[in-house]
Amino acid sequence: MNVVDGKWPRWGADAGLVALAVLPPLLSQPYVDTSGPAWSSLIGYEAVAAVVLVLRRRVPVTAFVTGFGALLAALVGSAGEGAKLTPLVFVPLAVLLYNLGSRGTSWIRTVSALLGGVVMALLGLWVNRMTAGASEFRGGLDVLAVLAPMPLAWAMGFGSRTRRALLAAAEQRAAEARRAQLLEAAQATQRERARIAREMHDVVAHSLTLLVVHAETLRARGDELPDWARAQVDGLAAAGRQSSGELRDLLRMLRDPADAAPLQPVPGLGELDALLDSHRAAGGTIEVRMGTTETALESLPTPVRTAGYRIVQEALANARRHAPGAPVRLTVDGTAGRLRCEVWNSRGVRRGTAGAGIGLGLVSMRERVDALGGELTAGPTGDGGFRVVATMPWENADA
């Protein structure tokens, strides 16, 4: 017999209960009366008891009435034949009474069944006195003594049902409390997201918009600028427009996560050439080495393409800030189900820009790589440069 979730299967429990209820009378009857009428009455009653015990969950009232009626018929019939049944024949009745208290959901039917049982018991005693020949087979106080504790079985069943109801109510209250707590946490999270979105809009978006406006103004007066300045202004305006669009999408996602679809395409490794061109336009030099790729960069999972682009973008920005004029080498390799991006730069030719950035670039890169189950190594090299290596698996990136 298999045990599922720590509980016996229902059919196994029913079989065990039927055996515990019907076997004791059969085992004790030889010590009470071995006559044919006694065995006939007992076996007939046990057969009915076994059936109603199996059906007790579905029809608790009917099972009790049928089982009690069969018991009275067996007792009265055997007494009329001068036979006596073992007192253990009341064991199935106790089980049926417990079941009635535990599963009888209708008070009207339950009370009616109990009153009917009392009437049947009194009627059985009267019929027994009328049909039994010898006084020893005329039921009286001995029968009442056996029946008197039976209401305790019903009370135990009713207590079990009450306990189940209390546990169910407690579980429901706990579930409602959990739902309320989750809802409150979600609302608090949404309020915080909205607050962050407002702050970003007021602080970052306005400054970025002003930067783009100044860059476009300089572009409009490009004839008055030297050639190197015009290239710088063009790159500044393009970067500002791209950042404005990405910031707009980010603010929309912060305000309403359900409206997280970006208005413009999310940059990925397919836009790597444009990113490298913007780096060169900003005065940087870069050497690109494309390793063996098992698949085209554009066909990689979106999280991997986005993470790879952002890591290269941040590494190039760090190289321009902290090591201006230093040559940069970029290696992109996709083999064995992994994407490997390496960005290396030597010592800068000029002093880096003090206070540039917000100091969270490496943290952001590490979080992106960790979210994909990859590895990130970043740190200075022996020649005074800096090296960033990110390795990300793509087989489970969309899971």
C-alpha positions as CSV (number, residue, x, y, z in Angstrom):
1,M,0.0,0.0,0.0
2,N,1.4,3.4,-1.0
3,V,1.4,6.3,1.4
4,V,0.7,9.6,-0.3
5,D,1.6,12.9,1.5
6,G,1.9,11.1,4.8
7,K,-1.6,9.8,4.7
8,W,-3.1,6.4,3.9
9,P,-5.2,6.1,0.8
10,R,-8.9,6.4,1.6
11,W,-9.7,2.9,0.4
12,G,-7.0,1.5,2.7
13,A,-8.4,3.5,5.7
14,D,-11.9,2.2,4.9
15,A,-10.6,-1.4,4.7
16,G,-8.8,-1.1,8.0
17,L,-11.9,0.5,9.7
18,V,-14.3,-2.2,8.4
19,A,-11.9,-4.9,9.7
20,L,-11.6,-3.3,13.1
21,A,-15.4,-2.9,13.4
22,V,-16.6,-6.3,12.1
23,L,-13.8,-8.7,13.2
24,P,-14.2,-8.3,17.0
25,P,-17.8,-9.6,17.1
26,L,-16.9,-12.5,14.9
27,L,-13.9,-13.4,17.1
28,S,-15.9,-13.1,20.4
29,Q,-19.1,-14.8,19.3
30,P,-17.7,-18.4,19.9
31,Y,-17.3,-17.5,23.5
32,V,-21.0,-16.3,23.8
33,D,-23.2,-18.6,21.7
34,T,-22.3,-21.0,18.9
35,S,-25.8,-21.9,17.8
36,G,-26.9,-21.6,14.2
37,P,-29.4,-18.8,14.8
38,A,-26.8,-16.7,16.5
39,W,-24.3,-17.1,13.7
40,S,-26.9,-16.4,11.1
41,S,-28.1,-13.2,12.7
42,L,-24.5,-12.1,13.3
43,I,-23.3,-12.7,9.8
44,G,-26.3,-11.0,8.2
45,Y,-25.8,-8.0,10.4
46,E,-22.0,-7.9,9.8
47,A,-22.6,-7.9,6.0
48,V,-24.9,-4.9,6.3
49,A,-22.5,-3.2,8.7
50,A,-19.6,-3.6,6.3
51,V,-21.6,-2.0,3.4
52,V,-22.8,1.0,5.4
53,L,-19.4,1.6,6.9
54,V,-17.9,1.9,3.4
55,L,-20.7,4.3,2.4
56,R,-20.7,6.3,5.7
57,R,-19.0,9.4,4.3
58,R,-21.4,9.9,1.5
59,V,-24.7,9.2,3.4
60,P,-24.0,9.5,7.1
61,V,-27.6,9.7,8.2
62,T,-28.8,6.8,5.9
63,A,-25.8,4.7,7.0
64,F,-26.6,5.2,10.7
65,V,-30.3,4.4,10.3
66,T,-29.6,1.4,8.2
67,G,-26.9,0.1,10.5
68,F,-29.0,0.6,13.6
69,G,-32.0,-1.0,12.1
70,A,-29.9,-4.0,11.0
71,L,-28.5,-4.3,14.6
72,L,-32.0,-4.2,16.1
73,A,-33.2,-6.8,13.7
74,A,-30.3,-9.1,14.5
75,L,-30.7,-8.7,18.2
76,V,-34.5,-9.2,18.2
77,G,-34.3,-12.1,15.7
78,S,-31.7,-14.0,17.6
79,A,-33.5,-13.5,20.9
80,G,-36.7,-14.8,19.3
81,E,-34.8,-18.0,18.4
82,G,-33.3,-18.3,21.8
83,A,-29.8,-17.2,20.7
84,K,-27.6,-14.5,22.1
85,L,-25.2,-12.2,20.3
86,T,-21.9,-10.8,21.7
87,P,-22.0,-7.3,23.1
88,L,-19.3,-6.3,20.6
89,V,-22.0,-6.1,17.9
90,F,-22.4,-2.5,19.1
91,V,-18.9,-1.5,17.8
92,P,-20.1,-0.7,14.2
93,L,-22.9,1.3,15.7
94,A,-20.4,3.4,17.6
95,V,-18.4,4.1,14.4
96,L,-21.6,5.1,12.6
97,L,-22.6,7.5,15.4
98,Y,-19.1,9.1,15.4
99,N,-19.4,9.5,11.6
100,L,-22.9,11.0,12.0
101,G,-21.5,13.6,14.4
102,S,-18.4,14.3,12.3
103,R,-20.1,14.5,8.9
104,G,-23.8,15.2,9.5
105,T,-24.0,18.8,8.2
106,S,-27.8,19.1,8.5
107,W,-29.1,19.5,12.0
108,I,-32.6,18.6,11.0
109,R,-31.6,15.3,9.5
110,T,-29.2,14.5,12.3
111,V,-31.7,15.2,15.1
112,S,-34.4,13.3,13.1
113,A,-32.0,10.3,12.8
114,L,-31.2,10.3,16.5
115,L,-34.8,10.6,17.5
116,G,-35.7,7.8,15.0
117,G,-32.9,5.7,16.6
118,V,-34.5,6.2,20.0
119,V,-37.9,5.2,18.7
120,M,-36.4,2.2,16.9
121,A,-34.6,1.1,20.1
122,L,-37.8,1.3,22.2
123,L,-39.8,-0.5,19.5
124,G,-37.1,-3.2,19.4
125,L,-37.3,-3.7,23.1
126,W,-41.1,-4.0,23.0
127,V,-40.9,-6.5,20.1
128,N,-38.2,-8.4,21.9
129,R,-40.3,-8.8,25.0
130,M,-43.2,-10.0,22.9
131,T,-41.2,-12.6,20.9
132,A,-38.6,-13.9,23.3
133,G,-39.7,-17.0,25.2
134,A,-37.2,-17.1,28.1
135,S,-36.7,-14.1,30.3
136,E,-32.9,-14.2,29.8
137,F,-33.4,-13.2,26.1
138,R,-35.8,-10.4,26.9
139,G,-33.7,-7.3,26.6
140,G,-33.8,-4.8,29.4
141,L,-31.3,-3.0,31.5
142,D,-28.4,-4.9,29.9
143,V,-29.3,-3.5,26.5
144,L,-29.8,0.0,27.9
145,A,-26.4,-0.3,29.6
146,V,-24.7,-0.9,26.3
147,L,-26.7,1.8,24.5
148,A,-26.2,4.5,27.2
149,P,-22.5,5.3,26.2
150,M,-23.3,5.5,22.5
151,P,-24.1,9.3,22.5
152,L,-20.5,9.8,23.5
153,A,-19.4,8.5,20.1
154,W,-21.7,11.1,18.4
155,A,-20.3,13.8,20.7
156,M,-16.7,12.9,19.8
157,G,-17.6,13.0,16.1
158,F,-19.2,16.4,16.6
159,G,-16.1,17.7,18.4
160,S,-13.9,16.5,15.6
161,R,-16.1,18.3,13.0
162,T,-16.0,21.5,15.2
163,R,-12.2,21.3,15.4
164,R,-11.9,20.9,11.6
165,A,-14.2,23.9,11.1
166,L,-12.0,26.0,13.5
167,L,-8.8,24.9,11.7
168,A,-10.4,25.7,8.3
169,A,-11.5,29.2,9.6
170,A,-8.0,29.8,11.1
171,E,-6.3,28.8,7.8
172,Q,-8.7,31.1,5.9
173,R,-7.9,34.0,8.2
174,A,-4.2,33.3,7.8
175,A,-4.6,33.2,4.0
176,E,-6.5,36.4,4.0
177,A,-3.9,38.0,6.3
178,R,-1.2,36.9,3.9
179,R,-3.1,38.3,0.9
180,A,-3.6,41.6,2.7
181,Q,0.1,41.7,3.6
182,L,1.1,41.0,0.0
183,L,-1.3,43.6,-1.2
184,E,0.1,46.1,1.3
185,A,3.6,45.3,0.3
186,A,2.7,45.6,-3.4
187,Q,1.1,49.0,-2.8
188,A,4.1,50.2,-0.8
189,T,6.4,49.0,-3.6
190,Q,4.3,50.8,-6.2
191,R,4.3,54.0,-4.1
192,E,8.1,53.8,-3.8
193,R,8.5,53.1,-7.6
194,A,6.3,56.2,-8.3
195,R,8.4,58.3,-5.9
196,I,11.6,57.1,-7.6
197,A,10.1,57.9,-11.0
198,R,9.2,61.4,-9.9
199,E,12.7,62.0,-8.5
200,M,14.3,60.7,-11.6
201,H,12.1,62.8,-13.8
202,D,12.7,66.0,-11.8
203,V,16.4,65.5,-11.4
204,V,17.7,63.4,-14.3
205,A,15.2,63.9,-17.1
206,H,15.3,67.7,-16.8
207,S,19.1,67.8,-16.8
208,L,19.3,65.4,-19.7
209,T,16.7,67.4,-21.7
210,L,18.7,70.6,-21.1
211,L,21.9,68.8,-22.2
212,V,20.3,67.7,-25.5
213,V,18.9,71.2,-26.1
214,H,22.4,72.7,-25.7
215,A,23.9,70.1,-27.9
216,E,21.3,70.7,-30.6
217,T,21.9,74.5,-30.3
218,L,25.6,73.9,-30.9
219,R,24.8,71.7,-33.9
220,A,22.7,74.5,-35.3
221,R,25.8,76.8,-35.1
222,G,28.1,74.1,-36.4
223,D,29.7,76.4,-39.0
224,E,31.3,78.4,-36.2
225,L,32.9,75.3,-34.6
226,P,36.1,73.5,-35.5
227,D,35.8,70.1,-37.2
228,W,36.7,68.1,-34.0
229,A,34.0,70.0,-32.0
230,R,31.3,69.3,-34.6
231,A,32.0,65.6,-34.3
232,Q,31.9,65.7,-30.5
233,V,28.6,67.7,-30.6
234,D,27.0,65.2,-33.0
235,G,27.9,62.3,-30.8
236,L,26.7,64.2,-27.7
237,A,23.3,65.0,-29.3
238,A,22.9,61.4,-30.5
239,A,23.8,59.9,-27.1
240,G,21.4,62.4,-25.4
241,R,18.5,61.5,-27.6
242,Q,19.1,57.8,-27.1
243,S,19.4,58.2,-23.3
244,S,16.2,60.3,-23.2
245,G,14.3,57.6,-25.0
246,E,15.6,54.9,-22.7
247,L,14.9,57.0,-19.6
248,R,11.4,57.7,-20.8
249,D,10.8,53.9,-21.1
250,L,12.4,53.4,-17.6
251,L,10.1,56.0,-16.0
252,R,7.0,54.4,-17.6
253,M,8.1,51.0,-16.3
254,L,8.6,52.4,-12.8
255,R,5.2,54.1,-12.7
256,D,3.3,51.2,-14.1
257,P,5.0,47.7,-14.4
258,A,2.1,46.5,-16.4
259,D,3.0,49.0,-19.1
260,A,6.6,47.9,-19.4
261,A,6.7,47.5,-23.2
262,P,9.4,49.9,-24.4
263,L,8.4,52.5,-27.0
264,Q,11.8,52.1,-28.7
265,P,13.8,48.9,-29.3
266,V,15.9,47.7,-26.4
267,P,19.6,47.9,-27.4
268,G,21.4,44.6,-27.8
269,L,24.5,43.2,-29.3
270,G,23.0,43.8,-32.7
271,E,23.6,47.5,-32.1
272,L,27.2,46.9,-31.1
273,D,28.6,48.6,-34.2
274,A,26.7,51.8,-33.4
275,L,28.0,51.7,-29.8
276,L,31.6,51.3,-31.0
277,D,31.1,54.2,-33.5
278,S,29.9,56.5,-30.7
279,H,33.0,55.5,-28.7
280,R,35.3,56.4,-31.6
281,A,33.3,59.6,-32.1
282,A,34.0,60.6,-28.5
283,G,37.8,60.3,-29.2
284,G,38.4,56.7,-28.2
285,T,40.3,54.0,-30.1
286,I,39.1,50.4,-30.0
287,E,40.2,47.1,-31.4
288,V,37.5,44.5,-31.9
289,R,38.1,40.8,-31.9
290,M,35.1,38.6,-32.7
291,G,35.7,35.0,-31.6
292,T,34.0,31.9,-32.8
293,T,30.2,32.2,-32.5
294,E,27.9,29.2,-32.7
295,T,25.0,31.4,-33.5
296,A,24.5,35.0,-34.7
297,L,24.5,37.6,-32.0
298,E,21.1,38.8,-33.1
299,S,19.6,35.4,-32.4
300,L,20.8,35.1,-28.8
301,P,18.2,35.3,-26.1
302,T,17.1,38.9,-25.4
303,P,18.4,39.0,-21.8
304,V,21.8,37.9,-22.9
305,R,22.0,40.4,-25.8
306,T,20.8,43.2,-23.5
307,A,23.2,42.3,-20.7
308,G,26.2,42.0,-23.2
309,Y,25.4,45.4,-24.7
310,R,25.1,47.1,-21.3
311,I,28.3,45.6,-20.0
312,V,30.3,46.7,-23.1
313,Q,28.6,50.1,-22.9
314,E,29.5,50.6,-19.2
315,A,33.1,49.3,-19.7
316,L,33.7,51.7,-22.6
317,A,32.3,54.6,-20.6
318,N,34.5,53.7,-17.7
319,A,37.5,53.6,-20.0
320,R,36.7,57.1,-21.4
321,R,36.2,58.5,-17.9
322,H,39.1,57.0,-16.0
323,A,41.6,56.3,-18.8
324,P,41.0,58.9,-21.5
325,G,43.0,58.3,-24.6
326,A,43.9,54.7,-23.7
327,P,43.5,52.1,-26.4
328,V,40.7,49.6,-25.8
329,R,40.4,46.0,-26.9
330,L,37.0,44.3,-27.1
331,T,36.6,40.5,-27.5
332,V,33.3,38.9,-28.0
333,D,33.2,35.1,-28.2
334,G,30.2,32.7,-28.1
335,T,31.1,29.1,-27.7
336,A,29.9,26.1,-25.6
337,G,26.5,27.7,-24.9
338,R,28.1,30.8,-23.3
339,L,28.7,34.4,-24.4
340,R,32.0,35.9,-23.3
341,C,32.7,39.6,-23.4
342,E,36.1,41.0,-22.5
343,V,36.9,44.8,-22.4
344,W,40.5,45.7,-21.7
345,N,42.1,49.2,-21.7
346,S,45.7,50.2,-20.9
347,R,46.8,53.2,-18.8
348,G,45.2,56.5,-19.8
349,V,47.2,59.1,-21.6
350,R,45.5,61.9,-19.6
351,R,44.2,62.2,-16.1
352,G,40.7,60.8,-15.7
353,T,37.7,63.0,-15.1
354,A,37.3,63.4,-11.3
355,G,33.8,62.8,-10.0
356,A,32.5,61.3,-13.2
357,G,29.8,58.6,-12.9
358,I,27.9,57.6,-9.7
359,G,30.1,54.6,-8.7
360,L,27.5,51.9,-9.4
361,G,28.7,50.7,-12.9
362,L,30.5,47.6,-11.7
363,V,27.7,46.8,-9.3
364,S,25.1,47.0,-12.1
365,M,27.3,44.8,-14.4
366,R,27.7,42.2,-11.6
367,E,23.9,42.1,-10.9
368,R,23.1,41.6,-14.6
369,V,25.6,38.8,-14.9
370,D,24.5,37.1,-11.7
371,A,20.8,37.3,-12.8
372,L,21.8,35.1,-15.8
373,G,23.8,32.7,-13.8
374,G,27.1,33.9,-15.2
375,E,30.4,35.2,-13.9
376,L,32.0,38.6,-13.9
377,T,35.7,39.5,-13.3
378,A,36.7,43.1,-13.1
379,G,39.9,44.7,-11.8
380,P,43.1,46.5,-12.6
381,T,45.9,44.9,-14.7
382,G,49.6,44.9,-14.0
383,D,50.3,47.6,-16.6
384,G,48.0,50.1,-15.0
385,G,45.0,49.3,-17.1
386,F,41.6,47.7,-16.4
387,R,40.0,44.5,-17.5
388,V,36.4,43.4,-17.4
389,V,35.4,39.8,-18.4
390,A,31.7,38.7,-18.3
391,T,30.6,35.1,-19.1
392,M,26.9,34.4,-19.5
393,P,25.1,31.1,-20.4
394,W,22.3,31.5,-22.9
395,E,20.6,28.1,-22.8
396,N,18.3,29.0,-19.8
397,A,18.2,32.8,-20.2
398,D,14.6,32.8,-21.3
399,A,13.4,30.5,-18.5
